[in-house]
Amino acid sequence: MSGPSIAHVARDGSGEWLTPHDLIQHLRGTAQRAAEFARPFHGEAWAERAALWHDLGKFQLAWQAYLRREIGYDDGFPFRELNGHPNHSTAGALLAMGRFPKLGRVLAYLIAGHHAGLYDWRSGEAGSGRDLAYRLEQGEARKELEDSLKADIPEEILFHSGSLPDLRNVPGGRNGFSLWVRMLFSCLVDADFLDTEAYMSPDKAQNRSAYPTLNELKQQFDAHMTELAANAEPTDVNKARASILEQCRAKATNAANLYTLTVPTGGGKTLASMAFALDHAITQGKDRIIYVIPYTSIIEQTAKVYRTAFGPLADAVIEHHSSAEDDGHDELSPAKLASENWDAPIVVTTNVQFFESLFAARTSRCRKLHNIANSVVVIDEAQMMHPNYWQPMMSALDLLRKHYGTTLVLSTATQPCFESVDHYTDPQKHRKGLDGAVELMDDPTCLYTQLKRVEVHLPRNFDARRPWEDIAAEISTYPSVLAIVNTRKDARELFTLMPEGTIHLSALMCGAHRTNVIADIKQKLKDGVPVRVVSTQLVEAGVDFDFPIVYRAMAGLDSIAQAAGRCNREGSLDMGHTHVFMPPKQAPIGMLRKGEDTSITLLTGYTGDPLDIDLFKKYFDHLYYNNELDQHGICQHLRMDGSLDGNTLAVNFRTAAELFKLIDNEDYVPVVVRYKKDENDNTVERGMAILRKGKPERWVMRSLQRYIVNVRRPDAMRLLNKGDLIEVLPGLFAQVADGLYHHTLGLQTDEVTLTPDQYLT
């Protein structure tokens, strides 16, 4: 071969070829980074070895010819006539299997998947592209290794000194094997990305990790909290918030790795939990804080609170969720780069991003996992972790806190039963949870009594359902009132019966629209202007409304409590009132129905306070008992066959990742709607113009997220056939018809009778 093997070649800003990225240097650089990433969980030897062999297939003459041919790089390579696009990620996997008959399969998972994602070992679908055993058994794989070994590869690469650790030391043993492999995989793929980026895009590399330290962030945060305290009115609620903050800080030096924060809605959990997380991270040597939130709408509000608190250091807070704004002009921003691998001091993300990443197989999703190790993870509104995925989520969280240096904080006003349960008559109902938590509040029961600001009024008869007309008439007697219902259809039906001026909120409104409406409602409440609102449950967590009266359609006890949290939030009244009513129909089948049924079972004949802290434990115990906590068998797919002797190590990584979907969007499709935040907002027009040219650039797709409504597939197909929608990209639709997006109700997906002045076009 003429000259050294190369991994990548790029041009400089003037179009001139740079010195190629030497393949041996790339392997060494990736190995050094990967080993460093794996150090917090003692996986250095595994990560380093996988990195040294991950691109072994690039030593093939055919691959070297392919690289030069594809990019037009001519350095006199004498084998340019070799054709094809050879694979390069199988050679190292096969070498590992040959060198380490018992341990090599671990390396094979990592190396073979470093582009395509982790495979199943044997999926039962040979030839499907997901079966690693089948792939390694093919003649093409053997030829790839043989051709690669013909190159002049340094012995330090091929025969790296040192043995691999005993698999019996895997964190968490047999039950922890799959997470350990995904953690190692994260170290490899992030190291590969970063070493490649350092050569291909040095400007990006220089902008990474340009963040203040946690100590610097704490100083800014403490100054902000001192100012808040100085300006706070001496109300009972503010005094309670100050006490909550003090208790969180007092326990921050504790070395425990599992905490609960049980505070009533409106008690200041957002800032108090950050105070704990900062102090704990600094005293315990943690690297970052990850704040996990169920809804995108709450993320935006929470991130805003934190950016205000950190003032000039606000760029240290990165948001990672599907609707993060992206203007397309700042591809090198540290925040955007950090969202790829969470290499930032404070990350605010969603349940979907966090948990689906923990169970992912794709490289882009797994890349961030190693940065969860040695961090403080605050799970806000922890009661909203989906019961059908409860067991795999609990298992992963337990491994993180026991073996990866992660401290967990489960924060909620309605604390579920996270502990293990093994006393049921039916052993199939037992559950393995999180045991030994330290509660951050000295006396949560006393705190709930101290912060009681709402009376909850239950229906006299849970069997007596009421027509919307009666409910609307009753609600309309109040000048300022919030009514929360279970579905979009219910919201529209109730809204149409309410007096003129009533405000509507539902997911048929795009995110940008909802944000504007929520801001308007808050301003009216602040100014003392009477306001009636009909909403779905999207306002129940994190939306800081403060209504004197709230109505809630019968639902799960946690939803009732969250609704009550929008009532007399600041304690300005002696007592607020939340009325629970029986709507005309039951909640839809699924978790909404199960929550409603569980509440009715518990509350029938109950004469105490529905917000009693002890009642929530009973509610969740009943709810979990009556649910399949691993509905899709994910734990079974991730449970390694055999024992940790290296003989089997078979795991279905890809199947488990495909099954772990917190939001099942198969029955829904995204529709870009024609909404403007203001007269100068041209986001949709600009984005659609680019998409029509066939350029679905990442920044365009992200900028349109705030203007998307998810619609039932049958409704979208009907509107498409009528010509009201177009399909701009496979699976992405856009509104083209006038009169389809209503300025109050959002996207109209069925036949409605509205006057022309009510439409947005």
N, C-alpha and C positions, 0 to 999 in steps of 0.2 A: 504494500500500500504506500502511496506517496503522501508523506506528511502524517501528522497525528490524526487520530479519530476525533471527530468534532460532534458536539452535542447540539449546538445551535449556531446560527449565523444571523447577524442583524446589520442594518445600515445605520449610519449616523444621521443627524438632522439634515445634512446636505446630500444625502443619498449615497454616500460612499460606504463601501463594505468595512465593517469593523473587523478587528482580529477575531477569528472564530472562537467560540466558547469551547475550550478543550474538554473532551468527554471525561478524561481521567480527573481533571480538576473539578468538573461538575459532580462526579461521584464522590470525591473527597469532601467537597463543600457541602453537599447534601447530607452526607454521613455525619459531619460535624454538627450541623444544625439539628438533625433528627435526634442525635444522642442527647443534645442539650435539652430539647423539648421533652424527652422521655425521662429525664433525671428525676423529676418530682415523684414518679412512681417506680423508680429503679428499673426502667426498661431500656437503659442505654445500649446494652449489648445487642438486644434484638433490633432496635431501631437503626443502629449503626450498620449492622450486617445487612439488613434489608435495603438500606440506602446505597451501600456499596455495590449491590447487585441489581438494583431496580432497573437500570438502563443497560444491562449487559448486552441485550440484543442489538443495541446501536453499534456494536463493534462489527456487525456483519457488513461485508462489502456491499451487499445489496441495499442495506439501509443507508449507508454512507452515500451511495449513488443516488438513492431516492431523495435524500435531503437536498443535495446539490441541484438535482434536476428540478425539484418542486419550486425552489426559490430563485433559480437562475444563477447560482453561485458557481463560478468556474475558477478553480484553483489548480487546474491541471490534473485532477483526479483521473487515473487511467482506466477506471471501470464505469464510466458514465453510461455505457451501453446497457448496463444491468437494469432491467425493468421491474415494475411491480411496486407495491407498497407493503413491504414485509412487516410483520408484527415485531415488536421489540420487547414486550413485557413478559414473555413466557420463558425466555432463556434463563434469566436469573431464578425464576421459580423452580424450573427443572434442576438447575445446579444445586439449589438448596435441598431439594428432595433427595438428590443423590448424595450430597455431602453429609446430610443429617437425616438418616432414615426415620428416626423417631420424632425429631423436632422440626424438620424442614417444612412440614405442612404449614406451620405458623408463618414462616417467611414467604411461602408460596402464596398464601392468601394476600399478603401485603404487596408483594412484587407484581403478581399477575393482575391485581386490581388497581394499580396506582393511576391508571387513566380511566378504565371502564367502571371502576367501583368494585367493592367486595362481591365475590361470587358466593353462591351456595356450593357446598362441596359436591353433593349429589342431589340435584333437585328432582330427579325422577323424570327430567325432560332432556335427555341427552341430545346434543345438537341444537338446543334452544338458545345457546349463547349465555346461559346463566350457570352452567354446570362446570365447575373448575376441574373436577376429576376427569371428565370427558375431554376437556381442552388439553390437559397435560398428557393425555394418552395418545393424542394424534401424532402422526408422522411429521406434520409441519412443525410441531413444537420441538421434536427431537432435532430436526434439521436446523431450526433457528439456533439452538444451543451449539450444535456442532460447528456451524458456520461462524458463530461468535467467537468460539474458542480458538479459531484459526488465527485470530488477531494477536498482536503482541501486547498482551494485557499484563501489567505489573503483578508480580506475585503478591504484593501487599493488598491488591484488590481481590484476586482469586483465592488466595490462601491466607486470609486475614487471621492474625494470631488471636488466640483466646477461644475458649469454649462458650457455648450458650448455657445460660443458667438452667437449673432443673425446673421443669414445668410444674412441679409440686409447689413452687413458690409463687405461682400466678396469683395476683391479688383476688381474693374471694374464691380461690379454688375452682372446682368444676363449674359452679354457678356463676363465677365471675369471668370465665374464660372469654366469652364473646365480647364483653365490654372492654376487656384488656386488649384484645386484638383490634377493636375499633380505635382504641386510644393509640396504639402503636401505628395503626394505619394513618391516623390524623397527623402524628409526628412526621411520618414519611412524606405524605402528600403536601403538607405545609412547607416542609423543608425543601422539597422539589420545586414547588411554586416559587419560593423566595430566592433560592439559588439561581433559578432560571431568570427571574425578574431582575436580580442584581446585574445580570449581563444584558438582558434584552431591554429593560426599562430602568436604567439607573436613577432617573428622576423619581420614579415611584418608590424605589428602595430607600432613597434618602428621606422621603416624607413619612416613612413608617416610624412608629414609636416616638413621634415628636410630641410627647405628652408630659404634663407635670407629674410629679410624684404624688403618692397618696398623702404624704405628710403636707405637701403644699396645698392639696385639695382640702385637707382637714382644716388648715388655718383659714382658708377662705370660707369654708362652710361654717366654722365656729363663729366667725365674725358676722356672717349673715344671721345665724340663729340668735346671737346676742342682740342684734338690731331688731329682729322680730319680737323678741321678748320685751325689749324696752318700749316698743310701740303697741304692744297688745293691750287691749282693754281688760281690766281686772274682772272678767266674767268667770262664772263657775266652769264653763267649758274650757276657757283658756288656762285656768289654773290646773284643770285635769290634764290638759295637753302638756303643760310644763312638767307635771309629775311623771307622765308617761315617758317623756324624753329623758328625764333624769334617771328613771329606772332602767331604760335601755342602755344608757351610757354606763351605769354602775356595773352592769353585768358583762360589758364588752371585753373585759380582760380575762373572763372565764375561758378556759381552754377547751370547753366542750365543743362538739362538732354538729350538734342538732339542737335547735331552739324553736319554740313557738312564740308568737307574738299575738296575743288574744286581746284585742282592743275594739270596743264598739265603733261603728261607723261614725266618722267625724272626730275621732280621737287623735288625729295627727299621725297615723301610722307611716305615711309616706316619708316625712322628714325624720321621725323618730327611728325608723328602721335604717335609714341612711346613716344617721349618727352612730347607731350601733355598728353597722357594717364597716364604716371608716375606722372607728376606734378598734374594733376587733381585728380588722385586716392589718392594721399597723402593729398592734401588740403581738399578734400571732404570726406575723411574717407572710401574710397572704399577698398575692400578686394583683388581684383585681376584684371588683364587685360586679356581679351580674344580677340585674333586677328583672324578674320574669313576671309578665303581666298577661292576663287572659285576652284582653281586647286591644285592638289597635287604637281605638278612641281613647282608652285610658293611657296608653303609652305616650301619646302626644301630650296629654295633660301632665303626666308624671315627668316626662323629659323636660317640659317647660318649667316645672317647679324646680327641678334639679339645676337646670341652666341658670335660673334666677339665683339659686343658692350659691352656685360656684362663680357667678359674675364673670370676671375677665378670664377665668379658666374654664368657661362653659364648653369649649371644644373638646374637653376630656370626656364629655358624655356623648356616646354614640348611640343612635337608634338603629336597630336592625329588625325590620319588619317589611312586609310586602308593600306598604303604602308610604314608605319613607320618601320624602320629596327628593327630586333629583333634577337639576336644571340642565344637566348635560355639559356644563362648562367647567366642571371642577373634578375631572377624573383623577387628579393627583391629590385630592384633599385627604389628609390623614384620617378623617372620620370615614370616608368612603372606603379607603384601603383597610381600615381596621374592621369594618363590617364583614370583610371576607374571612377573617380568622380570629376576630375578637381580641386582637392584641391592643387593648386600650384599658385604661384604669377603671372605667365605668361603662358598662354595656346595659342598655335598656332594650329588652326584647320580648317576644311573645311566647306563650306556652307552645304554640305550633313550632316556632323556630327552635326553641330549646329542646323540647322532647323529641320532635321528629329528627333533629340532628343526633341526639343520643342513640337513636335506633336506625340511623341512616346507613346506606351502603355507598351512595354517590360520593365522589371525592369532594365536590364543592360543599356538600352538607357536613361531611366528616372533618373537613379541614380544621375547624375551630375547636374540636373536642378537647385536645390536649390543653387548651387554655382555660377549660373549666376546672382542671386540676389545680389545687392550691389557690382556690378563690373562695369568696363569700357569695353564696347564691341565695338571694331573697326571693321567695315565691309568694307574690302578692295575690290576694284573693284565692288562697290555697284551696278553698272549698270547691273551686271550679275545675279541679283536675278531673278529667272525664272518668266516671266509674267503670266504663267498659275497658279502659286501659290502666286501671288503678294498679293491678298487680305488677305488670312490667315496669311502670313508672316508679313504684315503691322500691322494686328490686334494684333498679338503676341508681336511684337516689341513695339507697343504703350502701351500695358499693362505692359511690363517690365519696360519701362522708367517712367511710371506714378505711378506704384504701388509697384515696387520691388526694387527701389533704383538703377536701372541700368542706366548708362549714355551711350548713343549711339553716335558713330561717323561714318557717312556715307562718305567714302573716295573714290574718283574717279576723273579721268580726264574728264569724260563725265557724269556730274550729271543729273540723271533722274528727273522726276516730282514725288517726294514722297508726295507732299501735297494732301490733300483731294480735290476732284472736285465734284461740285454739280450744275453746270450751263448748263449741256447738255439738249437738248430737250427731249431726251430719258432718263428717270430716271434710267433705268436698267444699263446705262453706268456710273452712278455716282460711285465714289470710295472713300473709307475712308482711308486716308493715315496718314502720320506723319506731323503734323503741328507745326509751331513755332520754326523751327530749327535756330540755330545761326551759321553763316558761319565763319569759322576760318580765312579766308583770308579777309583782309580789302577791296580789290578791285580785285576780280577774273578776270574781263574783262581786266584790266590793266596788270595783271600778265600774261595772255595769250598773250597779245601783246608783252610784254617784253621777253617772252620765245619762241616766234615764231621762229622756226628753220627749218620749212619744208613748201614747197609749194605742195599742193595737186592738181593733174591734173585729171580732170574728163573726161570720154569719151565724144566725140562730139555728139554721137548719142547712146542713151541708148537702142535702138532697134537693133543696128548692132552688132550681136555677132560674135566673131572671132574664127577661128580654133586654136587649140593648136600649130600647126606648126608655124603660124605667130607670136603668142605670144612668143614661145620659141626663135624664130629667133631674135626678138626685145630684149628680156631680155639678150640673149647671147652676145650682143654687149657691155655689161658692165662687167668689170673684177671682180667687187665686187657688188653683188646685192642679195636682198632677195625677193623671190616671195611667196606670201601667197594665198592659194586657199581654197575652201570650204569643200572638202571631201578627204578621203584617196585615192579614185580612181583617182580624179583629180590630186593629188600630184604625183601619180605614172605615169600617162600619160604624164604630163609635164616634169617630171624628165627624162623619157626615151628619150625625144627629146633634152635634154640639152647636152652641151659639157662634155667630160670626166673630172672627178674631181668635178663635181657638187655634193653637199651634199643634202640628202633627210631626212626629218623629218615628221613622222606621228605616229598616235596611233597604227599602225601595228607593230611598234617597242616597245619592252617592256620598262618599266621605266628606268631600269639600262642602257639599250642601249641609250635611248634618252639623259640621263644625260651625258654620255660619249661624245656623238656627240655634244651636246650644249657646253660642256666645250672646246672641240676642236675648234668649231667655234669661241668662244670668244677669245681663244688664238690667232687664226689666225688674227682676227680683231685687237687685241692688238698689234700684231707684224707687222701689215701692210701688211700681206700676202693676195693677192686677193682670194676671196672666193665667190662662188655662192651657194645659198641655195634655195631649194624648200620645202615648209612646209605647213602643215595645220594650222588652227588658234591656235594651241596649243602654239605658240610663242607670241601670241598677248597680253598676260597679264603677267607681272612679269619677263619675260626673257629679260635681259638687253643687247640686241643686239644694235649695233650702225653702221648701214650701210649707205653709201652715197646715195644709190638708193633702193627704195622699190617698188614692184609691188603688187597690191592687187586686187584679183577678186572681182567683185561687191558684196557688202554685206551690212549689217546694218551699219548705220552711226557710231555707237560706235565701230564696228570692223575696219572700215576705220581709225578712229582716233587712235585706238590701233596700227594698222599697221604703221601709220605715226610716232608713238612713238618709233619705232625701227629704225627710220631714223634720222641721224645727232643728235643723242640723247645727246651727250656732247657738241654740238655746235662748233665742230672743223672746220666746213665749214661755209661759208657765208650763204648758204641755201642748205638743202637737198631736194630731190624730191621724192614724192610718186605718182605713176601712178595707177589710178583705171582703170581696163579693164573689158570688157564684155566677160566672158568665153563662150565656145560653148553652154553650157546648163545653165538653171536657177539653182539656189540652190535647194537642195532637199526640198520637201514639209515639212512644220513644221516651227519652229522658224527661221531657216536660210532663208527660202523663205519669211516669213513675214518681216524679217529685210531688205532683199533686195528690196522687193516691196515698203516698206515704204520709203526707201532711194530714190528710183527712183521717187516716187511721189513728195518728197520734193525737190529733186535736179534738176528735169526737169525745164529748164528755169531759174535756179538759177545762178546768176553771182557773188555772194559773195564768201567768204572764207568758204569751207566745214567744217573747224575746228572752225568756229565762235561759241563761247560758248552759245549764245542764240539759235542756231539752234538745239542743243541737246535737249533742253526742248521741242521744237516742235516735234522733232523726237519721243521722248518717249511718248509724249502725243498722237500722232497718233498711235504708236505701242500698247499702253495700250488700247486705244479706240477700236481697231480692234481685241483685244484678249479677251478671257474669263479669267478674273483675278482670278476666283475660279472655274476652269474647272471641278473639281471633287466634288464640293459641300461640301468641308471640313468644311467651316464655319457653314453650316446648320447642319452637323452631330455633331458639337461641341456646337451648340447653345442649351442651356438647355430648355427643354420643360417647359411651365408654368412660374411661378414666384418664387422669392426667399422666399417662405413661407414654404419650406420644404415638400410640398405635392407631388411633382413630381421629380424634380432634375434628369430627365432622359437625359443621354448623350451617344452617340455612340463612346466611346473612341477608341475601337479596330478597328472599321471600318475606322474612320478618320486616324488612324496611318497607316493602310494598304494602304490607298489612297494617303497619302502624301509621294511620292517617287520622289525626284528631279532627280534621274537617273533611268530610266526605263530599267532594265537589262533583262526583260523577253525575249527579242528577241536576247540576246547575252549570250554567255557562256565563262567562263574563261579558257584559255589554257596556261599551263606552257611551255615556250619555252626553247630551249637549247642554251642559250646565256651565255657568260663569259665576265665579265668586264675586266679581264686580265687573264693571264695564271694560276694564283694561285686561281682563283675564282672557288670554288667547291660547291657554294650554291645550285644550282639545283640538282646536283648529290646527295648531302647529304640529301636534303629535300625529293627527290623522293625515295631514299632508305628507309627512315623512313616511308613514306606514303605507300609504297608497303607492309610494315609489318602491315598495318592496324592501324597505330598510328597517327591520324591527330591532333597532339598536337598543341596548340595555337601558340607557338613560331615558329613552322615549317611553318604553314600556313602564318604567318606574314612575315617570311623571304622570302617566295616565291612570295610575292605580287609584288616585283620589277621585276619579271621575267614572269609576266602574260600579255597576250594580250587578250582583249575581242573581240570575233569573233561572227559574225552572226550565229545563231543556224543552219540554213540550210547548211552553209559552213562547220561548225564543224561536222555535221552529215555525210556530204559527205566524208570529210577527215577521219572520224572514220570508215566508211564503207570500205574505201580503205586501212585501216590499217596504215594510216599516223599518227593517234592520238590513244591514249588509254584513257579510262575513269578510272582514278585512285581512285576517290571517286565519289559518286553520284553528278553529276553536275560539277565536276572538271576534265578537260582533260589535257593531256600532249603530247607534240611532241615526237614521236619515230622514225619517218622517217628522214633519211638524206636528205639534199637538200630542206628542207621546210622553213628554216629560212635564209633569205638573209642578208648579212652583211651590206647592205645599205638600203634595202627596208623593212626589217623586215619579219614578217610572211606572207607567200604567201598562200592565201586562194582560189585562182582560178588558172586556167591553164595559165602559163607564160612560155616564152622561154628565158632562161638565160643559160649562159655557166657555167660549173661545178665550175670554179674557183671563181664564184661570191657568192657561198653559204657558210653558216656557218652550221656545223653539230653538 
